[in-house]
Amino acid sequence: MHLAGWPDEDELTAALGDAQAADAGLEDTALDLAADVLKEVRKAKSQAQRPMRAPVARVVVHDTARRLAALQLGTDDLRQAGSIAAIDTVVAEEFAVEVELVREAEQ
């Protein structure tokens, strides 16, 4: 269960600075990116024939610095939604997600 809501426009502005936040809808970017990451986590669990509640040891998200900054505002919710222990980010030109599931023997 997550307790915090997604950040509003004022929180985004405070976290990212006026110029970045004013740059075309970061609220939507954060939500869209978190949904894309969660989709990849669920895909990895499905391919491994694991339940959606199966724990994830680590997720590495590759994307632009701007999008990764927006994602940081929702990482707690993302970790809870995907049962993810750790989320790391790497600045890259293209979006990619690496998912490391907890080995079944360790669950």
DSSP file (Angstrom, degrees, kcal/mol; ACC not computed):
  #  RESIDUE AA STRUCTURE BP1 BP2  ACC     N-H-->O    O-->H-N    N-H-->O    O-->H-N    TCO  KAPPA ALPHA  PHI   PSI    X-CA   Y-CA   Z-CA
    1    1 A M              0   0    0      0, 0.0     2,-0.4     0, 0.0    80,-0.0   0.000 360.0 360.0 360.0 129.6    0.0    0.0    0.0
    2    2 A H        -     0   0    0      1,-0.1    75,-0.0     2,-0.0     3,-0.0  -0.794 360.0-170.5-101.0 145.5    1.4    3.4   -0.9
    3    3 A L        +     0   0    0     -2,-0.4     2,-0.3     2,-0.1    -1,-0.1   0.694  60.6  75.1-107.3 -24.7    0.6    6.4    1.2
    4    4 A A        -     0   0    0      1,-0.0     2,-0.1     3,-0.0    -2,-0.0  -0.717  69.5-137.4 -97.5 141.8    2.0    9.3   -0.8
    5    5 A G        -     0   0    0     -2,-0.3     3,-0.1     1,-0.2    72,-0.1  -0.353  39.0 -78.7 -84.2 171.8    0.3   10.7   -3.9
    6    6 A W        -     0   0    0      1,-0.1    -1,-0.2    -2,-0.1    68,-0.1  -0.419  61.9 -92.4 -67.0 147.5    2.0   11.8   -7.1
    7    7 A P        -     0   0    0      0, 0.0    -1,-0.1     0, 0.0     2,-0.1  -0.282  39.0-133.8 -64.0 145.8    3.7   15.2   -6.8
    8    8 A D     >  -     0   0    0     -3,-0.1     4,-2.2     1,-0.1     5,-0.2  -0.331  35.2 -87.7 -89.9-179.4    1.7   18.2   -7.9
    9    9 A E  H  > S+     0   0    0      1,-0.2     4,-2.4     2,-0.2     5,-0.2   0.859 126.7  52.8 -59.1 -38.9    3.0   21.0  -10.1
   10   10 A D  H  > S+     0   0    0      2,-0.2     4,-2.4     1,-0.2    -1,-0.2   0.901 109.4  48.6 -65.3 -40.9    4.4   23.0   -7.1
   11   11 A E  H  > S+     0   0    0      2,-0.2     4,-2.4     1,-0.2    -2,-0.2   0.891 111.6  49.8 -66.3 -39.1    6.4   20.0   -5.8
   12   12 A L  H  X S+     0   0    0     -4,-2.2     4,-2.7     2,-0.2     5,-0.3   0.919 110.8  49.8 -63.6 -43.3    7.8   19.4   -9.3
   13   13 A T  H  X S+     0   0    0     -4,-2.4     4,-2.1     1,-0.2    -2,-0.2   0.922 112.8  46.6 -61.7 -44.4    8.8   23.0   -9.6
   14   14 A A  H  < S+     0   0    0     -4,-2.4    -1,-0.2     1,-0.2    -2,-0.2   0.897 117.1  43.5 -65.2 -40.7   10.5   23.0   -6.2
   15   15 A A  H  < S+     0   0    0     -4,-2.4    -2,-0.2    -5,-0.2    -1,-0.2   0.862 127.9  25.9 -74.8 -36.5   12.3   19.7   -7.0
   16   16 A L  H  < S-     0   0    0     -4,-2.7     4,-0.4    -5,-0.2    -2,-0.2   0.566 109.8-109.1-107.7 -11.5   13.4   20.4  -10.5
   17   17 A G     X  -     0   0    0     -4,-2.1     4,-2.5    -5,-0.3     5,-0.3   0.108  34.8 -82.1  91.6 148.9   13.6   24.2  -10.7
   18   18 A D  H  > S+     0   0    0      1,-0.2     4,-2.1     2,-0.2     5,-0.2   0.871 124.4  51.3 -55.1 -45.2   11.3   26.6  -12.5
   19   19 A A  H  > S+     0   0    0      1,-0.2     4,-0.6     2,-0.2    -1,-0.2   0.923 114.6  41.6 -64.8 -45.0   12.9   26.3  -16.0
   20   20 A Q  H >4 S+     0   0    0     -4,-0.4     3,-0.9     1,-0.2    -1,-0.2   0.927 115.4  49.2 -68.7 -44.1   12.8   22.5  -16.0
   21   21 A A  H 3<>S+     0   0    0     -4,-2.5     5,-0.6     1,-0.3    -1,-0.2   0.853 108.0  54.2 -65.7 -34.2    9.3   22.1  -14.6
   22   22 A A  H 3<5S+     0   0    0     -4,-2.1     2,-1.4    -5,-0.3    -1,-0.3   0.692  84.6 100.5 -71.7 -16.7    7.9   24.7  -17.0
   23   23 A D  T <<5S-     0   0    0     -3,-0.9    -1,-0.1    -4,-0.6    -4,-0.0  -0.584 105.0 -54.8 -77.6  92.4    9.4   22.6  -19.8
   24   24 A A  T   5S-     0   0    0     -2,-1.4    -1,-0.2     1,-0.1     5,-0.1   0.867  99.8 -40.9  40.3  86.7    6.3   20.6  -21.1
   25   25 A G  T  >5 +     0   0    0     -3,-0.2     4,-1.7     1,-0.1     3,-0.2   0.793  54.5 176.1  50.1  64.5    4.4   18.6  -18.5
   26   26 A L  H  ><S+     0   0    0     -5,-0.6     4,-3.0     1,-0.2     5,-0.2   0.789  80.5  64.4 -68.9 -25.2    6.9   16.9  -16.2
   27   27 A E  H  > S+     0   0    0      1,-0.2     4,-2.1     2,-0.2    -1,-0.2   0.954 106.3  43.2 -59.0 -47.6    4.0   15.6  -14.1
   28   28 A D  H  > S+     0   0    0      1,-0.2     4,-3.1     2,-0.2     5,-0.2   0.889 112.4  54.4 -63.6 -39.1    2.9   13.5  -17.1
   29   29 A T  H  X S+     0   0    0     -4,-1.7     4,-2.9     2,-0.2     5,-0.3   0.931 108.9  47.6 -61.0 -46.7    6.5   12.5  -17.8
   30   30 A A  H  X S+     0   0    0     -4,-3.0     4,-2.3     2,-0.2    -1,-0.2   0.926 116.1  43.5 -61.5 -46.5    7.0   11.2  -14.3
   31   31 A L  H  X S+     0   0    0     -4,-2.1     4,-2.2    -5,-0.2    -2,-0.2   0.924 116.1  47.2 -66.4 -44.9    3.7    9.2  -14.4
   32   32 A D  H  X S+     0   0    0     -4,-3.1     4,-2.3     2,-0.2    -2,-0.2   0.915 113.7  47.6 -63.7 -43.5    4.3    7.9  -17.9
   33   33 A L  H  X S+     0   0    0     -4,-2.9     4,-2.5    -5,-0.2    -2,-0.2   0.914 111.1  50.3 -66.5 -42.4    7.9    6.9  -17.1
   34   34 A A  H  X S+     0   0    0     -4,-2.3     4,-2.6    -5,-0.3    -1,-0.2   0.905 111.5  49.5 -61.1 -40.7    6.9    5.2  -13.9
   35   35 A A  H  X S+     0   0    0     -4,-2.2     4,-2.2     2,-0.2    -2,-0.2   0.894 110.5  50.4 -64.7 -39.6    4.2    3.3  -15.8
   36   36 A D  H  X S+     0   0    0     -4,-2.3     4,-1.7     2,-0.2    -2,-0.2   0.898 111.9  47.3 -65.3 -40.5    6.7    2.3  -18.5
   37   37 A V  H  X S+     0   0    0     -4,-2.5     4,-2.2     2,-0.2    -2,-0.2   0.936 111.9  49.7 -65.6 -46.2    9.2    1.0  -15.9
   38   38 A L  H  X S+     0   0    0     -4,-2.6     4,-2.7     1,-0.2     5,-0.2   0.879 107.5  55.4 -61.4 -37.8    6.5   -0.9  -14.1
   39   39 A K  H  X S+     0   0    0     -4,-2.2     4,-2.2     1,-0.2    -1,-0.2   0.913 108.7  47.5 -59.2 -43.7    5.4   -2.5  -17.4
   40   40 A E  H  X S+     0   0    0     -4,-1.7     4,-2.2     2,-0.2    -2,-0.2   0.868 110.9  51.4 -67.8 -36.7    8.9   -3.7  -17.9
   41   41 A V  H  X S+     0   0    0     -4,-2.2     4,-2.1     2,-0.2    -2,-0.2   0.932 111.9  46.3 -64.3 -46.0    9.1   -5.1  -14.4
   42   42 A R  H  X S+     0   0    0     -4,-2.7     4,-2.5     1,-0.2    -2,-0.2   0.875 110.3  54.0 -65.0 -36.9    5.8   -7.0  -14.9
   43   43 A K  H  X S+     0   0    0     -4,-2.2     4,-2.8    -5,-0.2    -1,-0.2   0.920 108.4  49.3 -61.9 -44.3    7.0   -8.2  -18.3
   44   44 A A  H  X S+     0   0    0     -4,-2.2     4,-1.6     2,-0.2    -2,-0.2   0.894 112.0  48.3 -63.2 -40.5   10.2   -9.7  -16.7
   45   45 A K  H  <>S+     0   0    0     -4,-2.1     5,-3.1     2,-0.2    -1,-0.2   0.913 112.5  48.9 -65.5 -42.2    8.1  -11.4  -13.9
   46   46 A S  H ><5S+     0   0    0     -4,-2.5     3,-1.6     1,-0.2    -2,-0.2   0.925 110.2  50.2 -63.3 -46.0    5.8  -12.8  -16.5
   47   47 A Q  H 3<5S+     0   0    0     -4,-2.8    -1,-0.2     1,-0.3    -2,-0.2   0.825 111.6  48.8 -63.3 -31.2    8.6  -14.1  -18.7
   48   48 A A  T 3<5S-     0   0    0     -4,-1.6    -1,-0.3    -5,-0.2    -2,-0.2   0.395 114.4-121.2 -86.2   2.8   10.2  -15.8  -15.6
   49   49 A Q  T < 5 +     0   0    0     -3,-1.6    -3,-0.2     1,-0.2    -2,-0.1   0.911  65.1 142.5  54.3  47.6    6.7  -17.2  -14.8
   50   50 A R      < -     0   0    0     -5,-3.1    -1,-0.2    -6,-0.1    -2,-0.1  -0.845  57.2 -98.9-113.4 151.9    6.7  -15.5  -11.4
   51   51 A P    >   -     0   0    0      0, 0.0     3,-2.1     0, 0.0    -1,-0.1  -0.313  33.1-114.0 -66.0 154.4    3.8  -14.0   -9.7
   52   52 A M  T 3  S+     0   0    0      1,-0.3    -7,-0.1    -6,-0.0    -6,-0.1   0.729 117.6  57.4 -63.0 -21.6    3.3  -10.2  -10.0
   53   53 A R  T 3  S+     0   0    0      2,-0.1    -1,-0.3    -8,-0.0     3,-0.1   0.453  78.3 124.6 -87.0  -0.6    4.0   -9.9   -6.2
   54   54 A A    <   -     0   0    0     -3,-2.1     2,-0.1     1,-0.1    -9,-0.1  -0.321  69.5-106.6 -59.6 139.4    7.4  -11.6   -6.6
   55   55 A P        -     0   0    0      0, 0.0    47,-1.9     0, 0.0     2,-0.5  -0.373  25.0-147.1 -72.5 148.2   10.2   -9.5   -5.2
   56   56 A V  E     -aB  84 101A   0     27,-3.2    29,-3.0    45,-0.2    30,-0.3  -0.964   3.3-159.3-114.6 127.0   12.6   -7.7   -7.4
   57   57 A A  E    S-     0   0A   0     43,-1.8    29,-0.5    -2,-0.5     2,-0.3   0.921  72.0  -7.9 -70.9 -44.3   16.2   -7.2   -6.2
   58   58 A R  E     - B   0 100A   0     42,-1.7    42,-3.0    27,-0.2     2,-0.4  -0.991  50.4-162.6-158.9 142.9   17.1   -4.3   -8.5
   59   59 A V  E     -cB  87  99A   0     27,-2.2    29,-3.1    -2,-0.3     2,-0.5  -0.998   9.8-161.2-126.4 133.0   15.9   -2.3  -11.4
   60   60 A V  E     -cB  88  98A   0     38,-2.3    38,-2.6    -2,-0.4     2,-0.5  -0.970   8.0-161.3-115.5 120.6   18.2   -0.1  -13.5
   61   61 A V  E     -cB  89  97A   0     27,-2.8    29,-2.6    -2,-0.5     2,-0.5  -0.894   1.1-163.1-105.3 124.7   16.4    2.6  -15.6
   62   62 A H  E     +cB  90  96A   0     34,-3.3    34,-1.9    -2,-0.5     2,-0.3  -0.922  35.9 114.6-105.2 127.9   18.3    4.1  -18.5
   63   63 A D  E     -c   91   0A   0     27,-1.9    29,-2.6    -2,-0.5    31,-0.1  -0.963  65.6 -52.5-171.7-178.1   16.9    7.4  -19.8
   64   64 A T     >  -     0   0    0     -2,-0.3     4,-2.6    27,-0.2     5,-0.2  -0.297  51.0-113.8 -68.6 156.2   17.7   11.1  -20.3
   65   65 A A  H  > S+     0   0    0      1,-0.2     4,-2.1     2,-0.2     5,-0.2   0.886 116.0  53.4 -57.9 -40.6   18.7   13.1  -17.2
   66   66 A R  H  > S+     0   0    0      1,-0.2     4,-1.7     2,-0.2    -1,-0.2   0.929 111.7  43.3 -62.5 -47.0   15.5   15.2  -17.4
   67   67 A R  H  > S+     0   0    0      1,-0.2     4,-2.3     2,-0.2    -1,-0.2   0.877 112.6  52.8 -69.3 -36.6   13.2   12.1  -17.4
   68   68 A L  H  X S+     0   0    0     -4,-2.6     4,-1.7     2,-0.2    -1,-0.2   0.866 106.4  54.1 -66.6 -35.0   15.2   10.4  -14.7
   69   69 A A  H  X S+     0   0    0     -4,-2.1     4,-0.5    -5,-0.2    -1,-0.2   0.907 109.9  47.4 -63.3 -41.2   14.9   13.5  -12.5
   70   70 A A  H >< S+     0   0    0     -4,-1.7     3,-1.2     1,-0.2     4,-0.3   0.902 108.2  55.6 -65.2 -40.7   11.1   13.3  -13.0
   71   71 A L  H >< S+     0   0    0     -4,-2.3     3,-2.2     1,-0.3     4,-0.3   0.851  94.2  68.8 -61.3 -35.0   11.1    9.6  -12.2
   72   72 A Q  H >< S+     0   0    0     -4,-1.7     3,-0.8     1,-0.3     4,-0.3   0.788  89.9  63.8 -55.5 -28.6   12.9   10.3   -8.8
   73   73 A L  T << S+     0   0    0     -3,-1.2    -1,-0.3    -4,-0.5    -2,-0.2   0.687 111.7  34.4 -71.7 -17.0    9.7   11.9   -7.6
   74   74 A G  T <> S+     0   0    0     -3,-2.2     4,-2.3    -4,-0.3    -1,-0.2   0.215  81.6 109.2-120.6  15.3    7.8    8.7   -7.8
   75   75 A T  H <> S+     0   0    0     -3,-0.8     4,-2.9    -4,-0.3     5,-0.2   0.853  76.2  55.9 -66.3 -33.7   10.3    6.0   -6.9
   76   76 A D  H  > S+     0   0    0     -4,-0.3     4,-2.0     2,-0.2    -1,-0.2   0.944 111.7  43.5 -62.6 -45.5    8.8    5.2   -3.6
   77   77 A D  H  > S+     0   0    0      2,-0.2     4,-2.8     1,-0.2    -2,-0.2   0.902 114.0  51.4 -64.4 -40.6    5.5    4.4   -5.2
   78   78 A L  H  X S+     0   0    0     -4,-2.3     4,-2.1     2,-0.2     6,-0.2   0.912 108.4  51.1 -63.8 -43.3    7.2    2.5   -8.0
   79   79 A R  H  X>S+     0   0    0     -4,-2.9     5,-2.5     1,-0.2     4,-0.6   0.910 114.1  44.5 -61.3 -41.7    9.2    0.4   -5.5
   80   80 A Q  H ><5S+     0   0    0     -4,-2.0     3,-0.7    -5,-0.2    -2,-0.2   0.922 112.4  50.5 -69.1 -43.5    6.0   -0.5   -3.7
   81   81 A A  H 3<5S+     0   0    0     -4,-2.8    -1,-0.2     1,-0.2    -2,-0.2   0.846 121.4  33.6 -64.5 -34.0    4.0   -1.2   -6.8
   82   82 A G  H 3<5S-     0   0    0     -4,-2.1    -1,-0.2    -5,-0.2    -2,-0.2   0.369 105.6-119.4-103.8   5.4    6.6   -3.5   -8.2
   83   83 A S  T <<5 +     0   0    0     -3,-0.7   -27,-3.2    -4,-0.6     2,-0.5   0.934  55.9 167.7  53.9  49.1    8.0   -5.0   -5.0
   84   84 A I  B   < -a   56   0A   0     -5,-2.5    -1,-0.2    -6,-0.2   -27,-0.2  -0.825  32.7-165.1-102.5 126.8   11.3   -3.5   -5.9
   85   85 A A  S    S+     0   0    0    -29,-3.0     2,-0.4    -2,-0.5   -27,-0.2   0.908  75.7  12.2 -75.2 -43.0   14.2   -3.4   -3.4
   86   86 A A        -     0   0    0    -29,-0.5   -27,-2.2   -30,-0.3     2,-0.5  -0.998  56.6-163.3-142.1 140.3   16.4   -0.9   -5.3
   87   87 A I  E     -c   59   0A   0     -2,-0.4     2,-0.3   -29,-0.2   -27,-0.2  -0.986  14.4-176.7-122.9 121.2   16.0    1.4   -8.3
   88   88 A D  E     -c   60   0A   0    -29,-3.1   -27,-2.8    -2,-0.5     2,-0.4  -0.833  10.7-148.7-112.6 154.3   19.2    2.7   -9.9
   89   89 A T  E     -c   61   0A   0     -2,-0.3     2,-0.4   -29,-0.2   -27,-0.2  -0.946   9.2-169.2-126.5 147.3   19.3    5.2  -12.8
   90   90 A V  E     -c   62   0A   0    -29,-2.6   -27,-1.9    -2,-0.4     2,-0.3  -0.996  27.4-123.0-134.1 126.4   21.8    5.7  -15.6
   91   91 A V  E     +c   63   0A   0     -2,-0.4     2,-0.3   -29,-0.2   -27,-0.2  -0.542  49.1 152.0 -70.1 128.3   21.8    8.7  -17.9
   92   92 A A        -     0   0    0    -29,-2.6   -27,-0.1    -2,-0.3     4,-0.0  -0.944  55.9-115.0-151.0 166.7   21.4    7.4  -21.5
   93   93 A E  S    S+     0   0    0     -2,-0.3     2,-0.3   -29,-0.1   -29,-0.2   0.806  98.4  40.7 -76.3 -31.0   20.1    8.6  -24.9
   94   94 A E  S    S-     0   0    0    -31,-0.1     2,-0.2    -3,-0.0    -1,-0.1  -0.895  88.2-104.9-125.2 151.1   17.3    5.9  -25.0
   95   95 A F        +     0   0    0     -2,-0.3     2,-0.3   -32,-0.1   -32,-0.2  -0.516  48.7 153.2 -70.9 132.2   14.9    4.4  -22.5
   96   96 A A  E     -B   62   0A   0    -34,-1.9   -34,-3.3    -2,-0.2     2,-0.4  -0.969  26.1-152.9-155.9 151.9   15.8    0.9  -21.3
   97   97 A V  E     -B   61   0A   0     -2,-0.3     2,-0.5   -36,-0.2   -36,-0.2  -0.995   0.7-162.0-132.8 130.1   15.1   -1.1  -18.1
   98   98 A E  E     -B   60   0A   0    -38,-2.6   -38,-2.3    -2,-0.4     2,-0.5  -0.933  12.7-163.1-106.7 133.1   17.1   -3.9  -16.6
   99   99 A V  E     -B   59   0A   0     -2,-0.5     2,-0.6   -40,-0.2   -40,-0.2  -0.972   9.1-169.5-122.9 125.6   15.2   -6.1  -14.1
  100  100 A E  E     -B   58   0A   0    -42,-3.0   -43,-1.8    -2,-0.5   -42,-1.7  -0.925  15.8-154.7-114.1 105.9   17.0   -8.4  -11.6
  101  101 A L  E     -B   56   0A   0     -2,-0.6     2,-0.3   -45,-0.3   -45,-0.2  -0.433  25.7-104.0 -76.6 151.8   14.5  -10.7   -9.9
  102  102 A V        -     0   0    0    -47,-1.9     5,-0.1    -2,-0.1    -1,-0.1  -0.599  47.1-104.5 -70.3 133.4   15.1  -12.2   -6.4
  103  103 A R    >>  -     0   0    0     -2,-0.3     3,-1.7     1,-0.1     4,-0.5  -0.336  26.0-120.3 -61.6 143.2   16.1  -15.8   -6.9
  104  104 A E  G >4 S+     0   0    0      1,-0.3     3,-1.1     2,-0.2    -1,-0.1   0.834 111.9  58.1 -56.4 -36.5   13.3  -18.1   -6.0
  105  105 A A  G 34 S+     0   0    0      1,-0.2    -1,-0.3     2,-0.1    -2,-0.1   0.746 104.5  53.5 -65.9 -22.9   15.4  -19.9   -3.3
  106  106 A E  G <4        0   0    0     -3,-1.7    -1,-0.2     1,-0.2    -2,-0.2   0.527 360.0 360.0 -89.8  -6.9   15.9  -16.5   -1.6
  107  107 A Q    <<        0   0    0     -3,-1.1    -1,-0.2    -4,-0.5    -2,-0.1   0.488 360.0 360.0 -73.5 360.0   12.2  -15.6   -1.3
